Amino acid sequence: MRTANTLHLNTERGWRGGEAQTLVLARGLAARGHRSLVVGRPGSALLERAVSSGLDAVPIPMRGEWDLRAARRLAELVRESGVNLLHYHTAHAVSLGTLATLFCGRRPAVASRRVSFSLRGGLLARLKYRYRIDRVIAVSEAIRRGLIAQGLPPERVVTVHSGIDLDRFARGDRARFRRALAAMSGSCPPEAFLIGTVGHLAAHKGLDCFLDAVALASRELPELRYVVVGRGERETAIRRRVMRLGLSEQVVFTGFLDDMPDVFAGLDLLVLASTSGEGSPAVLKEAMASGTPVVAAGLDGVEEIVEDGRHGLLTPPGNAPALARAMVILATDGELRARLAAAARERVGEFTIDRMIEQTEAVYRAVGAGQ
């Protein structure tokens, strides 16, 4: 295909899974000869990493999704840069980008949807994902079904699972992470069986359920240790819950960490206790690629990655006793851990960056860009 000149718009300030996927996609497309112009908020983590990756990156101040000044600046950039495709990576980017096209003219446009939450705003939200949007890329079949149920035309919604760098996550250094963890907390011996949860510390991530499960598992196996990797708006509340449950000696908070291959290599078990919102969780795929066994809440998007009893153990969302039981089972059964990890490593080979990029290119061709 002829190369597309794509503007990737992401309106987030911080660094989460959606921003990581925006960067991976833009970088991968650039490696295939496309021009990837990344636009975001000034000082955002995404723009800083895009520049470090050698991508063209432009900051635009944004006061909200209907910021008229930002939309005009975006429209100027589209015209000046000869952009022939717009790719929106957040819900606010859809609004802002569509508003910009009223000033610079219609371009083929694609929107990514990475969470399974219902569209907020009722009729207006449904309209904004239809007006001047040629395709919506859902990162799981569950999200695709949900969008269609909310009124989006089936022919305009396509599933493209997010991809990960398999080689990178196969090269983690277990000892390095364990040393770093020991420096953070003397209560975590280097040889301890370590169970971790990784992600943004938000309400839908199920951290309360995870900690309740930790309390239950600790009664049976008090030698287990746990680590919470990430930051977020619920961090203070979660730390207080750890203290109330009397788990301060068992649970270590690391904050945000960049060397995730080392983290997964250092864990004996990853737990994803989310109660809603997950699309196609990269954290599960990354753990699987690292050979780390997984326990996860059986949400629709999760079940597209992990088959219960084959690639990991799935439990009902929000069920702390079931989660604790799965953790204890895997902590005490090394043969089961090895079998699940081996099957998971094979399974995750279906979620590569190359496959994601190829499928995204197919979407671009379908909307008339890069032809």
Buried (B, 14 or more C-beta within 10 A) or exposed (E): EEBBBBBBBBBBBBBBBBBBBBBBBBBBBBEBEBBBBBBBBEEBBBBBBBEEBEBBBBBBEBEEBEBBEBBBBBBBBBEEBEBBBBBBBBBBBBBBBBBBBEBBEEBBBBBBBBBBBEBEEEEEBBEBBEEBBBBBBBBBBBBBBBBBEEBBEEEBBBBBBBBBBBEBBBEBBBEBBBEBBBEEBEEBEEEBBBBBBBBBBBBBBBBBBBBBBBBBBBEEBEEBBBBBBBBBEBBEEBBEBBEEBEBEBBBBBBEEBEBBBBBBBBBBBBBBBBBBBBBBBBBBBBBBBBBBBBBBBBBBBBBBBBEBEEBBBBBEBBBBEBBBBBBBEBBEEEEBBEBBBEBBBEBBEEBBBEBBBBBBBEBBBBBEBBE
